[in-house]
Amino acid sequence: MAVEAAAPAKVNLTLHVTGRRADGYHLLDSLVVFADAADRVTVEPAEAWSLTVSGPMAASVPGGDDNLVLRAARMTEGPPARISLDKRLPVAAGIGGGSADAAAVLTALHRLDGRAIPDDVVTLGADVPVCLHGRPTRMSGIGETQAEVPDLPGCALVLVNPGVPVPTPAVFAALTRRENPPMPEDLPHWRDAETFARWLSTQRNDLEDVARMEAPAVGVALSRLQATDGCLLSRMSGSGATCFGLYADSVQANAAAAELAALHPDWWIVAALPLRAPG
């Protein structure tokens, strides 16, 4: 019996860096959503652990003990499985990457035979807990704390990655200010996409300016998104280089994605809808 789970792209609509712990981990306050653009993980019983990677981004996935999917699977201490990963999202791109895949394999193995999901998944990466949660979330601490958020209004996203590396450690290391204000304690109820975008424009991604200096292509992607018809807001997700545009509906998002793909055929560009619940 084979079991499948989605590993959707994680989009940080906001990312406030609010401090740094003594052990070097940064404290965050972030509004996170998940898009219907996703990798997919399939597991089935086997005599020994194995991982097969396919898909358009397969070549960029590390193998061996460095692979987060295998590390996560072995953490369950359950019987081995044959794992297949259909890799469609760019890696090291500020949209969850290996963390989403790790969360998906833990979910798939739980569905396969009921094995428990380990309590300490944050040791795999700060984004793994929120990727397991898999729904619109306020993420804080180093990523281990999730809180429910008001229902999102209907909206759509265009995700754009210009194909340049933006290493997360380098971005955090280049920060000159780490003690920044969090989001408001109480988040509002957003009536529609326009109201949502106006509120988001009062919030921040504290890594964006640094990432733009590290990789000027991030600024190009943001300006290209903002110039498309119907774009209510453009911002970088996570530590980059993926950027998103927010639109009122999928018609506008699809048109913007097609326009950008014609201008930049070498970029990764996808129109997506925010997910309400895990797939």
TACORCOR-V454235 format. One record per residue. N is the residue number from 0. RES is the residue in three letters. PSI is psi in degrees with one decimal (none if undefined). Layout:
# TACORCOR-V454235
n/res/psi
N/RES/PSI
N/RES/PSI
This chain:
# TACORCOR-V454235
n/res/psi
0/MET/128.1
1/ALA/142.4
2/VAL/137.9
3/GLU/148.9
4/ALA/144.5
5/ALA/149.8
6/ALA/80.0
7/PRO/153.7
8/ALA/131.4
9/LYS/125.3
10/VAL/120.1
11/ASN/100.9
12/LEU/-31.2
13/THR/156.2
14/LEU/95.5
15/HIS/123.7
16/VAL/115.2
17/THR/-1.9
18/GLY/-175.0
19/ARG/133.2
20/ARG/167.6
21/ALA/-27.6
22/ASP/4.2
23/GLY/-14.2
24/TYR/137.1
25/HIS/145.1
26/LEU/136.2
27/LEU/160.9
28/ASP/113.9
29/SER/138.3
30/LEU/116.3
31/VAL/135.3
32/VAL/164.8
33/PHE/139.1
34/ALA/159.9
35/ASP/5.6
36/ALA/127.3
37/ALA/153.1
38/ASP/168.8
39/ARG/138.3
40/VAL/134.1
41/THR/135.3
42/VAL/148.5
43/GLU/151.0
44/PRO/146.5
45/ALA/169.0
46/GLU/-26.3
47/ALA/156.0
48/TRP/138.6
49/SER/156.0
50/LEU/126.6
51/THR/129.9
52/VAL/130.0
53/SER/-177.8
54/GLY/169.1
55/PRO/-20.4
56/MET/15.2
57/ALA/-37.2
58/ALA/-21.1
59/SER/2.0
60/VAL/123.9
61/PRO/150.6
62/GLY/-175.9
63/GLY/-151.6
64/ASP/-14.8
65/ASP/-9.8
66/ASN/123.0
67/LEU/-29.4
68/VAL/-47.9
69/LEU/-40.1
70/ARG/-43.3
71/ALA/-43.7
72/ALA/-43.3
73/ARG/-25.8
74/MET/-24.0
75/THR/-18.8
76/GLU/25.7
77/GLY/-178.7
78/PRO/152.5
79/PRO/161.9
80/ALA/156.0
81/ARG/122.7
82/ILE/133.5
83/SER/132.5
84/LEU/117.6
85/ASP/101.5
86/LYS/108.7
87/ARG/-16.2
88/LEU/143.5
89/PRO/150.4
90/VAL/159.1
91/ALA/48.2
92/ALA/10.2
93/GLY/15.4
94/ILE/30.6
95/GLY/-44.5
96/GLY/-122.2
97/GLY/-27.3
98/SER/-42.1
99/ALA/-40.5
100/ASP/-40.1
101/ALA/-44.0
102/ALA/-38.8
103/ALA/-39.7
104/VAL/-35.8
105/LEU/-42.0
106/THR/-43.9
107/ALA/-41.2
108/LEU/-36.2
109/HIS/-41.5
110/ARG/-31.5
111/LEU/-49.5
112/ASP/11.1
113/GLY/6.4
114/ARG/148.6
115/ALA/145.9
116/ILE/127.3
117/PRO/149.6
118/ASP/-25.9
119/ASP/40.8
120/VAL/-18.2
121/VAL/-21.6
122/THR/-20.0
123/LEU/-26.9
124/GLY/146.9
125/ALA/-23.1
126/ASP/-10.4
127/VAL/-44.1
128/PRO/-43.7
129/VAL/-31.5
130/CYS/-32.6
131/LEU/-37.8
132/HIS/-46.8
133/GLY/22.6
134/ARG/165.5
135/PRO/128.7
136/THR/147.9
137/ARG/115.3
138/MET/131.6
139/SER/-175.4
140/GLY/-137.1
141/ILE/7.1
142/GLY/-6.3
143/GLU/-12.7
144/THR/128.1
145/GLN/142.3
146/ALA/144.4
147/GLU/153.4
148/VAL/161.6
149/PRO/154.3
150/ASP/137.4
151/LEU/146.4
152/PRO/165.5
153/GLY/130.4
154/CYS/174.4
155/ALA/161.1
156/LEU/152.1
157/VAL/123.5
158/LEU/132.7
159/VAL/127.8
160/ASN/118.5
161/PRO/3.6
162/GLY/23.9
163/VAL/143.5
164/PRO/136.3
165/VAL/88.2
166/PRO/127.3
167/THR/-46.2
168/PRO/-38.0
169/ALA/-38.1
170/VAL/-48.1
171/PHE/-38.9
172/ALA/-29.5
173/ALA/-6.5
174/LEU/135.6
175/THR/-15.7
176/ARG/125.4
177/ARG/-10.7
178/GLU/85.2
179/ASN/157.4
180/PRO/144.2
181/PRO/180.0
182/MET/164.9
183/PRO/149.3
184/GLU/-41.0
185/ASP/121.9
186/LEU/145.3
187/PRO/170.7
188/HIS/122.5
189/TRP/123.6
190/ARG/-41.2
191/ASP/178.6
192/ALA/-36.7
193/GLU/-44.2
194/THR/-41.7
195/PHE/-46.4
196/ALA/-40.0
197/ARG/-41.2
198/TRP/-44.9
199/LEU/-33.4
200/SER/-17.4
201/THR/-5.4
202/GLN/-171.2
203/ARG/164.2
204/ASN/107.2
205/ASP/-7.2
206/LEU/-9.8
207/GLU/-47.3
208/ASP/-40.4
209/VAL/-44.4
210/ALA/-36.5
211/ARG/-33.8
212/MET/-38.9
213/GLU/-35.8
214/ALA/93.4
215/PRO/-21.4
216/ALA/-24.6
217/VAL/-44.4
218/GLY/-37.2
219/VAL/-45.0
220/ALA/-42.5
221/LEU/-42.6
222/SER/-35.7
223/ARG/-43.1
224/LEU/-48.2
225/GLN/-27.0
226/ALA/-10.8
227/THR/150.6
228/ASP/132.5
229/GLY/-1.9
230/CYS/118.1
231/LEU/-24.3
232/LEU/140.1
233/SER/140.2
234/ARG/157.6
235/MET/146.2
236/SER/138.3
237/GLY/-134.6
238/SER/7.7
239/GLY/175.5
240/ALA/5.5
241/THR/134.2
242/CYS/158.0
243/PHE/150.4
244/GLY/140.9
245/LEU/132.0
246/TYR/159.7
247/ALA/-29.4
248/ASP/171.4
249/SER/-25.7
250/VAL/-48.7
251/GLN/-41.0
252/ALA/-43.2
253/ASN/-40.1
254/ALA/-41.5
255/ALA/-41.6
256/ALA/-41.5
257/ALA/-41.3
258/GLU/-45.2
259/LEU/-37.3
260/ALA/-33.8
261/ALA/-35.3
262/LEU/-35.6
263/HIS/74.3
264/PRO/-16.2
265/ASP/-3.1
266/TRP/155.9
267/TRP/118.7
268/ILE/131.1
269/VAL/136.7
270/ALA/139.1
271/ALA/157.9
272/LEU/139.5
273/PRO/138.0
274/LEU/144.8
275/ARG/-28.0
276/ALA/161.9
277/PRO/147.9
278/GLY/none
